[in-house]
Amino acid sequence: MDEEPLDAYSRTVVAVAESVLPSVASLTVRTPRGTGAGSASVITTDGYLLTSAHVVAGATGAEAAFTDGTTVRADVVGRDPLSDLAVLLTRGDVPAPVVLGDAAGLRVGQLVIALGNPLGLAGSVTAGIVSALGRSLPTAAGRVVDEVVQTDAALNPGNSGGVLADSAGRMVGVNTALAGIGVGLAVPINATTREIITTLMTHGRVRRAWLGIAGTQVPLPPHLAERLGSPTGLQISGVSPGSPASQADLHRGDIVVELDRNRVVTATAVQKLMVEDAIDRRIEVTVWRNGALVDVLVFPRELALP
């Protein structure tokens, strides 16, 4: 008796699994505290792998095993805890790289497939949909990863660093966390993260600027909101001692409305502007203080990572 033909959904998932799984490795990581596990994917023909930064935290070495039986040693080339991305370089031949897509084109409800090695089960595939876009993921380094993709594709420990693929088999995210039952998160592959990956491959780290403020979004007085064209600003709730913000005389209670000629209303908006180009450059910050708009000059320093 002939097998029933696969339906369209099954054909899509099977095709993605067959094309992407060979490029996804089961990663065994050695650290001074023991061994850990995760997933990684081949992203270049000369052996660079992409994984999650937390998977290789403290790593002294790693081993990547592929579904075709290939096993190679790998070294951590660069790690960026603030995006939860890391790059390794293998010491041997690896399968063909995955095709990188663009998460900017994803839509809620779209089919996505997660490929990795959950619970040590190599070559596992789960499928689901994009549940939400634009989520924020807090990191251990104290910042958040923006534009995170939320999916209901089942993710478990060991999936981190694996591939989130679209129906065409293009990598649109790096599976990074299990947020709860039925909720998985992935760092997007987009213009910003592509730049981070390239920087990690070439320089081993990503440089960012630091102001040293914490704040919350608050409503502005109606007359000020009308004048600025924004109903809210970022009220400073804390200033780190000795930070650039402290040295520039920014105070708790100041409401930041503009930074480097960009309107800001959230801490994330400030974070996006604290790029390498801002390090040691004079930047003008406009704040609402004691009923008046005040311009403050600040010189952000390079953020020191733990």
C-alpha positions as CSV (number, residue, x, y, z in Angstrom):
1,M,0.0,0.0,0.0
2,D,1.4,3.4,-1.0
3,E,2.1,5.9,1.7
4,E,-0.2,8.8,1.8
5,P,1.3,11.9,0.4
6,L,2.5,14.5,2.9
7,D,0.3,17.6,3.3
8,A,1.6,21.0,2.6
9,Y,2.5,21.8,6.2
10,S,4.4,18.5,6.6
11,R,6.2,18.9,3.3
12,T,7.4,22.4,4.4
13,V,8.7,21.2,7.8
14,V,10.4,18.1,6.3
15,A,12.1,20.2,3.6
16,V,13.4,22.7,6.2
17,A,14.6,19.9,8.5
18,E,16.4,18.1,5.6
19,S,18.1,21.3,4.4
20,V,19.0,23.0,7.7
21,L,19.7,20.1,10.2
22,P,23.0,19.1,8.6
23,S,24.3,22.6,9.5
24,V,23.3,22.5,13.1
25,A,25.7,21.2,15.7
26,S,25.3,19.8,19.1
27,L,27.7,21.8,21.2
28,T,29.6,20.5,24.2
29,V,31.3,23.3,26.1
30,R,34.1,22.9,28.6
31,T,34.4,25.4,31.5
32,P,36.4,25.5,34.8
33,R,33.1,24.4,36.5
34,G,32.5,21.4,34.3
35,T,30.7,20.8,30.9
36,G,27.6,22.4,29.4
37,A,25.6,21.8,26.3
38,G,23.8,23.8,23.6
39,S,23.5,24.2,19.9
40,A,25.3,26.1,17.2
41,S,25.0,26.6,13.4
42,V,27.5,26.9,10.6
43,I,27.4,30.4,9.1
44,T,30.4,30.5,6.8
45,T,32.2,28.0,4.5
46,D,35.4,28.5,6.5
47,G,34.0,27.1,9.7
48,Y,32.5,29.9,11.8
49,L,29.7,28.9,14.1
50,L,27.0,31.0,15.6
51,T,25.5,30.3,19.1
52,S,24.2,32.0,22.2
53,A,26.6,34.0,24.4
54,H,25.3,32.3,27.5
55,V,26.0,28.9,26.1
56,V,29.8,29.6,25.9
57,A,30.1,31.7,29.0
58,G,33.4,30.9,30.7
59,A,34.3,28.4,28.0
60,T,37.8,27.1,27.7
61,G,37.0,25.0,24.7
62,A,34.1,23.4,22.8
63,E,33.3,20.4,20.6
64,A,30.7,20.5,17.8
65,A,29.1,17.3,16.6
66,F,27.0,17.2,13.4
67,T,24.2,14.8,12.3
68,D,26.5,13.3,9.6
69,G,28.9,12.1,12.3
70,T,31.4,14.9,11.9
71,T,32.9,16.1,15.2
72,V,35.3,19.1,15.4
73,R,36.9,21.2,18.1
74,A,36.0,24.8,18.2
75,D,37.3,28.0,19.9
76,V,35.3,30.9,21.0
77,V,36.3,33.9,18.8
78,G,33.9,36.5,20.2
79,R,31.1,36.8,22.6
80,D,28.6,39.6,23.2
81,P,26.5,39.1,26.3
82,L,24.4,42.2,25.5
83,S,23.0,40.6,22.4
84,D,23.4,37.0,23.7
85,L,25.3,36.1,20.5
86,A,28.7,34.4,20.2
87,V,30.9,33.2,17.4
88,L,33.2,30.1,17.4
89,L,35.8,28.9,14.8
90,T,36.2,25.2,14.2
91,R,39.4,23.4,13.7
92,G,38.2,21.2,10.8
93,D,35.9,20.8,7.9
94,V,32.2,21.4,8.6
95,P,28.9,21.0,6.6
96,A,27.6,23.8,4.4
97,P,26.4,27.0,6.2
98,V,22.8,27.9,6.8
99,V,21.3,30.6,4.7
100,L,20.8,33.8,6.8
101,G,17.4,35.4,6.4
102,D,15.9,38.6,7.8
103,A,13.6,38.6,10.8
104,A,12.4,42.1,9.8
105,G,10.2,40.5,7.3
106,L,8.5,38.1,9.8
107,R,4.8,38.4,10.5
108,V,2.8,37.2,13.4
109,G,1.2,33.8,12.6
110,Q,4.0,32.8,10.2
111,L,5.3,29.3,10.4
112,V,8.8,28.9,12.0
113,I,10.8,25.8,12.7
114,A,13.3,25.4,15.6
115,L,16.3,23.1,15.1
116,G,18.7,22.2,17.8
117,N,19.7,19.7,20.5
118,P,17.3,20.0,23.4
119,L,18.0,17.9,26.5
120,G,20.9,16.3,24.6
121,L,18.7,14.9,21.9
122,A,20.7,15.8,18.8
123,G,19.0,16.8,15.6
124,S,15.6,17.7,17.1
125,V,13.0,19.7,15.2
126,T,9.9,21.5,16.5
127,A,7.5,23.7,14.6
128,G,5.2,26.5,15.5
129,I,4.2,30.0,14.6
130,V,5.5,33.5,15.3
131,S,3.5,34.4,18.4
132,A,4.7,38.0,18.7
133,L,7.4,40.4,17.4
134,G,9.3,43.2,19.1
135,R,9.7,41.5,22.5
136,S,12.6,42.6,24.8
137,L,14.8,40.0,26.5
138,P,16.7,41.0,29.6
139,T,20.3,39.7,29.7
140,A,22.6,38.9,32.6
141,A,24.7,41.9,31.7
142,G,21.9,44.3,32.6
143,R,20.6,45.4,29.2
144,V,17.9,44.1,27.0
145,V,18.0,42.5,23.5
146,D,15.4,44.3,21.3
147,E,13.2,43.0,18.6
148,V,13.2,39.4,20.0
149,V,11.0,36.9,18.2
150,Q,8.5,35.0,20.3
151,T,7.3,31.6,19.1
152,D,5.3,28.7,20.4
153,A,7.7,26.2,18.9
154,A,8.8,24.0,21.8
155,L,12.2,24.9,23.2
156,N,14.1,23.2,26.0
157,P,17.5,23.4,27.6
158,G,20.1,22.6,24.9
159,N,18.1,24.5,22.2
160,S,19.9,27.7,23.0
161,G,22.2,28.7,20.1
162,G,20.1,26.7,17.6
163,V,18.3,27.8,14.5
164,L,14.9,29.4,14.2
165,A,14.1,29.0,10.5
166,D,11.3,30.3,8.3
167,S,9.4,28.1,5.8
168,A,12.1,28.6,3.2
169,G,14.8,27.3,5.4
170,R,16.4,30.6,6.1
171,M,17.8,31.3,9.6
172,V,15.7,34.2,11.0
173,G,16.7,33.8,14.7
174,V,19.0,32.2,17.3
175,N,17.0,30.3,19.9
176,T,18.0,31.7,23.2
177,A,15.6,31.1,26.0
178,L,12.6,29.3,27.4
179,A,10.3,32.0,28.8
180,G,7.5,29.7,30.0
181,I,5.2,26.9,28.9
182,G,4.6,27.3,25.2
183,V,6.7,30.4,24.9
184,G,10.1,30.4,23.2
185,L,12.3,33.4,22.3
186,A,14.9,33.9,19.6
187,V,17.4,36.7,19.0
188,P,16.6,38.0,15.5
189,I,18.8,37.8,12.5
190,N,18.5,41.3,11.1
191,A,20.7,44.2,10.0
192,T,21.8,45.0,13.5
193,T,22.7,41.5,14.6
194,R,24.4,40.8,11.3
195,E,26.7,43.7,12.1
196,I,27.3,42.3,15.6
197,I,28.2,38.9,14.1
198,T,30.6,40.4,11.7
199,T,32.2,42.5,14.4
200,L,32.6,39.4,16.6
201,M,34.2,37.5,13.8
202,T,36.7,40.3,13.0
203,H,37.4,41.9,16.4
204,G,36.2,39.4,19.0
205,R,34.0,41.9,20.8
206,V,31.4,44.7,20.4
207,R,32.2,48.1,21.8
208,R,29.4,50.1,23.3
209,A,29.1,53.5,25.0
210,W,27.8,54.0,28.6
211,L,26.1,56.9,30.2
212,G,25.3,55.5,33.6
213,I,21.6,56.3,34.1
214,A,18.5,54.3,34.8
215,G,15.1,55.6,34.2
216,T,11.4,55.1,33.6
217,Q,9.0,56.5,31.0
218,V,6.8,59.3,32.4
219,P,4.2,61.7,30.9
220,L,5.3,65.2,30.1
221,P,3.4,68.4,31.0
222,P,0.8,69.0,28.3
223,H,2.4,72.3,27.1
224,L,5.8,70.6,26.9
225,A,4.4,67.5,25.1
226,E,2.8,69.8,22.5
227,R,6.1,71.7,22.1
228,L,8.2,68.6,21.7
229,G,5.7,66.5,19.8
230,S,6.1,63.7,22.3
231,P,3.8,62.9,25.2
232,T,6.5,61.2,27.3
233,G,10.1,61.4,28.4
234,L,12.6,59.3,30.3
235,Q,12.8,60.3,34.0
236,I,16.1,59.5,35.6
237,S,15.6,57.3,38.6
238,G,19.3,56.6,39.3
239,V,22.8,57.9,38.3
240,S,25.8,55.6,38.8
241,P,28.5,57.2,40.9
242,G,31.5,58.3,38.8
243,S,29.7,57.7,35.6
244,P,29.7,60.1,32.6
245,A,26.1,61.1,33.6
246,S,27.3,61.9,37.1
247,Q,30.3,63.9,35.9
248,A,28.0,65.8,33.5
249,D,25.7,66.8,36.5
250,L,22.7,64.8,35.4
251,H,20.4,64.3,38.4
252,R,17.7,61.9,39.6
253,G,14.4,63.4,38.7
254,D,15.6,65.0,35.4
255,I,13.4,64.0,32.5
256,V,15.5,63.3,29.4
257,V,13.6,64.3,26.2
258,E,16.5,64.4,23.7
259,L,19.9,62.7,23.3
260,D,22.3,63.6,20.5
261,R,19.4,65.3,18.7
262,N,17.3,62.1,18.9
263,R,14.0,62.1,20.8
264,V,14.1,59.5,23.6
265,V,11.3,58.2,25.8
266,T,12.6,54.9,27.2
267,A,15.8,53.4,28.5
268,T,15.9,51.1,25.5
269,A,15.9,54.2,23.2
270,V,19.0,55.5,25.1
271,Q,20.6,52.0,24.8
272,K,20.2,52.0,21.0
273,L,22.1,55.3,20.8
274,M,25.0,54.1,22.9
275,V,27.0,52.6,20.1
276,E,30.8,52.6,19.5
277,D,30.6,55.9,17.7
278,A,29.4,57.6,20.9
279,I,32.4,56.6,23.0
280,D,34.3,59.6,24.2
281,R,32.3,61.9,21.9
282,R,30.6,65.0,23.2
283,I,26.9,64.4,23.2
284,E,24.2,66.9,24.1
285,V,21.4,65.8,26.4
286,T,18.3,67.9,26.8
287,V,16.4,67.4,30.1
288,W,13.3,68.9,31.7
289,R,14.4,70.2,35.0
290,N,12.6,72.5,37.5
291,G,10.2,73.7,34.8
292,A,12.8,74.5,32.1
293,L,14.6,72.7,29.3
294,V,18.3,72.4,30.1
295,D,21.1,71.2,27.8
296,V,23.8,69.1,29.3
297,L,27.0,68.0,27.6
298,V,28.1,64.4,28.4
299,F,31.1,62.3,27.2
300,P,30.0,58.6,27.2
301,R,32.7,56.1,28.1
302,E,33.2,52.5,26.8
303,L,30.9,50.1,28.6
304,A,33.0,47.6,30.6
305,L,31.5,44.1,30.5
306,P,32.0,41.5,33.3
